[in-house]
Amino acid sequence: MSRTYVRAYLGAFKILLEAGADVDSPFPLSPRYSKLLEEMEISKEWYPTCLDWGFQRNRELFDLMLLRSSSTDGTMTRHGVLRAAMYGKSAVSAYLRSTDLLLGGQAKNFLELVMREQLSNFGWEFFNISVLKTLIDVGVQIHTSDHPEYCSRLLRDARRGINNETYKLLDRFFQDHSSVSPEAISEAVSEKGTTLLELLLKFGVEVGDIGAHALLRAARIGNFSAVNWLLGAGVNIKAEICEDSGSGGDFTIVSLLIQEIDNHRNIKNKMSMLQHLVDCGAELKERARDQYADGLFKHALVQKTEEIRGIWGIEGDQFIVTVIDKKKTADVLVPWLLDQLGVGSRKIAGDELQALFVAALAERIDWRLIFNRLYTSYGLPPDPEAVLALLIERQAEDQLIQEVIQRSASIDMYAKLDFPDRWSTPLQAAASVCNYPLVIQLLDRGADVNAAPRGYYGLTALQAICFWFPTSGEERDRQQKFVNLLIKSGANINAEPETGGLTAMMASAYHGDVELAAVLLAHGADPNLHVTMRITLRPQSTLDLAAGGCDMIKLLLDAGALSARRGSTGYEGAILDAEKRGNHAVARILRDHVERQEKQFRMRPELWACHNAVMKKMDREDAERREKNLQEN
């Protein structure tokens, strides 16, 4: 923190204090801290105050706040215990005698709280090794759950220089506790050398079994000697490492390092460490259980962006916006990775090269340069049809798509798109981006117009084009032309969607495209098919999904559409959905339709019988569908 910032910081507090700010008011607590206080049954009077926070934050600030405190000399305080503990056991005993409480149950409970605050990450910045030693000397026991953090704190403090006091505490800890957490061991890795690591060995710690995190830290800070020492001590360089950083899984050490290389600064040193790890046997995979390096390749490709970051200026009075050019990093990372994998030589297997092509296509950020480089340097992937749908969906250059089509043995091969559980054939991919000329070409080559949807969000070609949303009159005309072509080619208008998809009719209703819906109805689309929505787990029909547009509702009602949650009238679910969304005009149209129907049913009983027959048929289909789902699950 710069001196200018500290002066401004203290100046602002002086103004607040002069205005009468209450320094003895409770300090805001995190849920985790509140839970600790409740578990320890700490009295409310010992909850941390703003004055306690001031002591932890800055001593000059604390002195200013102390002048405004209403606490008396006879009151035991957190900052009073901490200040006394910095001077040893006798000072703490004297302080306790000077307060209202003797060294009894309540005082002991309070000292245990102070100890736990020292060893927990509650946002308190103050930590003093002498305080820990003193509290232990006066008989405060370290809570079992705090053992890992206690060990980490001791080792972190020892990195600044091992002294006799810290050595004794470490010795006592390792004598009393045989288990040490991997995260604690990583704190023994200093910026240079292996002094603390060797000390752990003297204390009998089996570093080789739990040293993966320590190896990662050594690699991150560029301590080659520590890396070599840990490997010599038996640390498995191929072990997966689980971090609490929200990254979502166990990664290899190479993968974690590549994820952290986010700019070109010091890239030479970082690449030297990566190369050293690979030379020592580290695997070029995202996770050790992966078959190929495609996941790792995607991490390298992510660097093909410019990232904008904001930082406070040196004097704290300006906000500086910087652009970190990750492209320079990728220009180093990607060729290095391809070289290590042996791309372009006989070293890499065809299947792995295939996986790299897919990884390059799946990454949405500036993928073309990398994919074209793979293509021009190493030729098409072994099975070009395996990436054809991805190329089409990413709207790659037509020349490349044409070459892949000509070399493809199967025109209907599915490819996994960069979307959770969605697969697509080339024809389905072309429909999803409304590429009309390409669809004609694929159909001429024998593409299956009714290839089944695959994956949770899978769509048939017709469903995909109906789900595509035009943004201009020209695009709308192209979509209509597209739909007519697919229907003429034999597309099944009523094909069932996958679990997360929609029928062609539902997609048109969802987008409120009355013209498209009319075309589908004219060719036999069934408006009464329905799906179960993933979020609500409720059945939804075409009528339910169209509950936002009056014209669409009228068209569907004329076509005999009903709600998936029919009730006694056949429309109750759609009415409820419309009212919930605030579409009262739609709700009125539905209610008026029900009222007209009831009048017609009274005059013409055969219409009432027909309506009941349709309702019973749909109820029977619902029951069969539920039974099928139960059997599948």
N, C-alpha and C positions, 0 to 999 in steps of 0.2 A: 504494500500500500504506500503510495507516494506521500511525501510530507505535505504537499498542497492539499491532497485529498483529506488527510488526517486533520489538518487545520480547519477545513471547511466542515468536516464531520463534527468536530468538537464545538465549533462555533454555532452550528445548528442546535446542538444539545444545550448549550448555554442559554440560547434564546428560549427554548422549551422550559428549561428549569426556572428561568426568571419569570416565565409566564405562569408558574405554579404547577408544573407537571409533577404527578405523584410518583416518586421513585420507589415507593413501597407497594405499588399496585402489582397484581399478579402478572407474571410474564406468560404470553400465549404458549400453550403446550401442544406438542404434536400428539396424535392419538396413541402412538407407541409409548411416549413418555407418560401420558396420562394413565395408561394401563399399568405401567410399572409402579406409579405412585399408589394406585388402587390395590395392586397385589401386595405391596409392602405395608399397606394400611397406614400410610403416612398422614399425619395430622395436617389439616388445611393450613395451619399457621406456618408449616414448613415447606409449603409449595414455593417454588422459585419466584422471586420478585424481579422487577426491572433492575433493582440495585444489584442483585446477584448476577444478572446478565452483564451489567456494566463491569463487574469485577472480572468476569471471564473475558470480556472484550478488550478493554483498554484501561490501564491503571490510572491514567490522567483523568479519563472520563469518570471512573469510579470515585476518585477523590472529590470531583465536583458533585456527584450524586450523593455521596455520603453526607455532605453538609446539609442536604435537604431531607435526609431520612429522619423519621420519627422514632426509630428503634432505639431502645435504651441499652446501656452498657451491660445490663444483666440478662439480655435476651440472647439465646444461642442462635447464631446465624450461619448460613452456608459459607459466606465469605470470611466469617470469623474463624471457622474451623480450618478452611483452606490456608489462611494466612498463618495460623498457629502451626499447622502441619508442616509448613515449609521450613520451620525451625526445629523440628524434632519432637520426640515423644514427650519430653518434659514440658515443652511449650503447650502441647495439646492438653496435657493433664492440668496445667495451670489455668488454661482458658476454660476448661470444663468446670473447674472449681469456682471460677468467677461468674458463672452463669446461674440461672435459676434452677438448672437441672444438674444433679450429680451424675456420675458415670453409672447410671442404672439402665433399665430396660429401654426407656424412651431415648436417652442419649445414644445408646448403642445402636438403636434402630436408625437414628439420624445419621450417625457416622457410616453405617452400612450404605445408606442412600448416597452420601457424598462419594463413597468408594465406587458405587455402581455408575454414578454420573461420570466419573473420571474414565471409566472403561467402556462407556456406551456412546454410540454415535447419535446424540440427540441435538447436535448443532452447537454444543458448547466448545469453544475454541481453546479454552485453558486446559493444559495438561502439564503436570510437574511430577517427575519421577520421585522427588523427595517426599511429596505428599503421599504417594502410594506406599513408600517404604515406612513412613511414620504411621499411617493408618494400620498397616500390617503389624508394626511393633506394638501398637496399643491394643491389639487383639481382634481387629476387624477381619473377618473371613471373606475371601473372594468367592462370590457366588459361582456355582458350577457353570451356569450359562455364560459367565464372563471370562472363563479360562482362555478361550481362543483370542479374545481381544486383549486380555492382559498380556499374553505372550507376544502378540503383535506390537503392543505399545512398548514393551521392554526392548524388543529387537529394533523397532523404529528409532527409539531413543539411542540405542547402542550404535546405530549407524553414524551418529554424529561424533562418536568416540566412546569406546568402551572404558568405563571407569570402574573402580572397585565396588561402588554401591550397586551399579547395574549388574555387574558380574555376579555378586552375591544373590541378588534377586532372581536372576536367571538360573543360577545353580540350585537355589531353593525350589524354584518352579519345576525344573526338570527332575528333581529328586521326588517331588510330590505327585507329579502328573506324567504318566507315561505316554499319553496320547497328545499329539500336536496337530493342529489343523493345517492343511496345505497352504491356506492363505497366510497363516502366521509364519510358516517357513519362508515364504516369498519375501517377508520383511527382512530376512537376513542377507538379502542380495543388495550390496552396496553399489555405488556408481563405479567403483574400481576395486579390483582385488577380490579376495575370497576369505578375508579374515573371519567374518562372522559365520560363514558357512563351515569353516574349519572348527570354529568354537562349538557349533552345534554337534559336530562329530565327536568332540571331546565329552559333551554332555550325554552321549549315547543315543542321539536322535538318528533314526534310520531315514536319512534324507532321500535315498533312492526310491523308496516306496511312495512317498507323498510329495515329491519335488517337482511335479509338472508345472504348478503355478510359479514356483521359483525360477524354473527354466524360462518360462514365458516372460517374467519380469526382467531377467538377465538379458534376454534377446531384445526386449523393448528398449532398454536403456543402453544397449550396445556394449555390454560387459562380456567380451569374448572369453576372458579367463574364467568368469563364473559359469558361462555356458559349458565350457570344457570340463570344469570341475564337477558340475552337476551330472554331466553325461558319464564322467568317470566314476561317479558315486552310484551309478545304476539307474538314473532317471530315464524312463522310456520316452524317447523322442517322438514316438508314434502314438503316444497316449492322447486321447481326446480330453479337452479342457473345458470344463463348464464354468462360465462366469456369471456373476449376478448383475450383468449390465443390460439385461433385457434383450440380448441378442437372439434368444430363443433356441438354444441348443448347445450341444457339445461339438467343438470345433478342433481341428488340428492346429498346431502352433503356426504353421505357414499361413493358414487361412486367417487366423486372428491378426497376424502381422500385416498381411496384405490389406485387410479391412481398415487398419489404422494408418496406412500410408495415404494421407489425404492431401498432400501438397508436395511440391518438388524440392522443398528445402531439406537438406541433408539426405537426399535420395541416395547418394552414392554410399553412405555409411549403412543405410537401411538395406540396400540391395546387397551389400557385402555380407550382412548378417543373414539375410535370406539364403544367399548362396552357400554360406557356411553351414547352415542348418540342413540344407538339401544334401550337401556333401557328407554330412554326418548321418544321413539316413532318414531325414524328415520326409513325409509323404506329401506329394503334390495333389492333395485332395481337400475338399472343404471339410469333410468328416471322414474319419478312418474307415467307417463302414461303407462309404461310397465306393462304387465300382470304378468310376472315372473321375477326371478332374474338371468336369463341366461346371460344377458349382463354384469351384475356385476361379475358373475362367470368367464367370459372370461377375464375381467380385472385382476382378481386374478391369472388366469392361465398364463397371459403374464409374470408374475414374474418368470416363470420357465426358465430363461435364465441367462447367464453371460454377463454383459455389460462392455465394455472396455471404460474407460474415460481417458482423458489426462488433467493434470493441471500443472500450473507453480509451480516450487519449491518455498520454503519460501523466498529464496534470489533472486529469479527471474532469475537465471542463468542455470536452468535445467528444462526439461520437463519430468514430472513424469507420467508414465502410470500405471493406477490402474485398477484392475478387481473388479467390484462390484458384489458380489455373490447374485443374486436375488433369487436363489433357497432356501436359508435359510429363506428369507422373505415369499416365497410361502409356505414353510413347516409350517409356522405359520398361514398365511392368509387362505389358502384353508381349513384346518380342522376347523378353527374358523367359516368360512362362512357356511360350511356344517352343523356344529353343530347348528348355529343360525337358519338355514333353517329347521332343524329337519329332515335332510336326515338320513334314517335308522330307523326312527320311523314312527308312524302313523300321525305325525303332517303335513308332507309335502304331497301335493296332487300328484296323479300319473302324471298328465299333467305337473306339474312343475318339477318333477323328470325327465320326458322325456326331457324337455327343457334343463336341466343341462347336460344330456348325449350328446345332440346335440351341446351344447356350448363347451364341452370338445373335441368333435371330430372336430369341426370347427376351433379350435385354432391349427395352424400348429406347434407351438413350443413345442416340448417335451410333446405332449399330451398323449402318451401311458401310462405313469406312473399314471396320474390322471384318465384316463378312466378305466384302469385296477383296480384302487383302487375303483372307483365307482362300477365297475362290481363285484369284489370279495366281497366287503363289503355289497352291497345292491342289488345284483342280476341284471339281465337284466332289461332294461327299460320296462315300462308297455307295450309298443307296439314295440317289437324289430325290426320289419320290417321298422320302421320309421328311423332307423339309419343304416340299412344294406348298402345302397348305399354309405353313408359316410365312413363306415368301409372299404368297398372295395376300394373306391377312395383313402383313406389314407393308403392303403396296410397294414392293421392291421394283427395281427397273424392269421394264417389260422384256428387254433383251435377255436378262438373266432368267426370268420366269420361263420364257420361250425355250431357252436351252435346257432348262431342267425338265420341262414337259417332254421335249424330244428324247431325252435320255431316260425318262422314267419308264419302268417296266409295268408298274401298276398305277392307274390314274385315280384309284379310289382309296389310297392308303391314308389312314388317319394320322394326324400329328397333334400333339398336345400344345394348345395355345397358352400364351402367358396370362392365364386367368384361372382361378381356382377350379380345377376339375372340369375343364371344357376341352373336348377333342373335336377335330374338324377334318373333313375330307377337303380336297382342293375345291370341289364344286360348292360345298357349304361355306368355305372361306371366301370364295368369289362372291357368293350371295351376300355375305355379311358386310362387304364393302361396296356392293352394287356395281361390280365390274361386268357389265353386260357383254362386251365382245369376248371376254375370257370365258364366260359361261357358255356361249355358243360354241367356242372351240372345244371346251371340255365335254360338252354333250356330244359333239361330233366324234370325239375320240372314245365315246362309250361310257362316260361317267354316269354313275347310278343316281338318277334324280331323286330316288327315294331311300338313299343311304340313311340308316337309322341314326338318330341323335345319340351321341356318346358322351358320358360324363355328366355330372350333376347339372351343368348349365348347357348341355348339348342341344343343338337345334338342327332340324332338317334344312335343306336349302330353301324351301318355301317359307318355313318359319323364320329363317334368318333374314330373308329379304323383306318380309313383313315387319320384322322387328327393327330393321334399319329405318332411321328417321330422316326424311328428305328436308332440306333447308331452303329449297328454291322450287319454282315452278318447273324448271328444267329437270331437276332431280326427281320431282314427283312423277313427271311423265316417264322418266327412265325406269322408275320403280314399277309403275303400272305395266310398262312394256315387259319388264323382267318377270313379273308375276304371270302375265299372260303366256310368256314363253314356257315357263316351268309347268303351268297347268296343261298347256298344249302337249308338252313332252311327257305327260303322265304323272305329274306330282300328286301325291295323296294329300288332298286339302285337309282331311281330318286326321292326319297322322298324330299319334299321341306324342307329347313332348316328354323330355326327361324331367326328373323331379323338380329342378329349378327353372325349367323352361315354360313356354306358353305355346298353345296351338297358333296356327297362322291367323285364325279368326280373333283369338284373344289379343294377339299382338296388334292387329289393326285397331281393335276397340280400345286398347290401352293407350295408343297414340292419338285416338280420336279421329282416325282417317276414315271418314264416311264413304268416300269414293272407293277406296280399297276394300272396305268391308262389304260394300254392295257387290263388287266384282266377285268376291269369295262366296257370298251367299248365292249369287246367280249360278255359280258352278257347284253348288251342293254343300257348302260349308255348314256344319252342324253348330249352331250357336249355344247348344246346351251341354257341350263337353265342359269339364271343369278340372281344376288342379287344386292341390293343397299347398298353400303358401308356406314358405319356410319359416318366416318370422312369427306369424300369427298361428300357424298350424290349423288354419281354418280353410275349408273348401271355398274356391272362388270360381265363378262362371264368367263367361264373356260379359254378361249383363252386369255383374258385380264390378268387373274391372273397368267398365265403361261408365261408371256412375258419376263422371265429371262432365259429360257433354250431352246437352239436350237433343241435338240432332242424332247423335249415335244411339241414344236411348230409344228414341222414336223408331229408328230403323230396326233395332233389335227386337223391340216389342212387336212390330209388324211381322217380324220373322218368327215369332213364337218363342223368343228367348225367355228363360226363367232364371231365378237366382239359385245358386248352389245351396243356400240355406233358405229353403222354400217356405217353411211354415205352412199355414193353412191356405194361403192365397197363391203361393208360388213366387212371391216377390219380396218377402219380408226382409231377407238379408240385404238385398240391394237398397231397399228403403232405409234401413238402419245405417248402412255404409254412407249413403248420400247425406243423411242428416248429420252423421258424425263429422264428415268433411266440410259441413257448412253449405252443401249443394242443395239448398232448399227447393230450387226450381226443378231439379231432377226428381227430388222426393215427391213434389206435387204431381209431376207427370206420371210417376209410378202409381201414386194413390188414385189419380183420376182414371188410369187404365184399369185398376182393380175394380173401381166403382162401375165403369162401363161394362166390364166383363160380367160382374154379378147381375147387372140388368139383362145382358144378353143370355146368361145362363137360365134366368127365370123364364125368359120368353122361349128359349130353344134348349130343352133338356139334353138334346144330343150333343150340343157343344159342351155342356157341363160333364157329360160322360166321357167325351174325348179328352177334356182337360184332366179329369181324374185319371184316365188311362196313362196319359203322359207322365203325370206326377208319380203314379205307382211304378212305372217303368224306370224312372230316374231313381226312385227309392231303392228299387231292386238292384240297379247298377251300383249305387253307392254301397249297399251291403256287400255285394260281390267284391268291390274294390277294397273295402275294409278287410274282408276275409283274406284276400290275396296278400295284402300288406302284412297282416298278422302272420301268415305262413312264411313269407319271405324274411321277416325279422325274427 
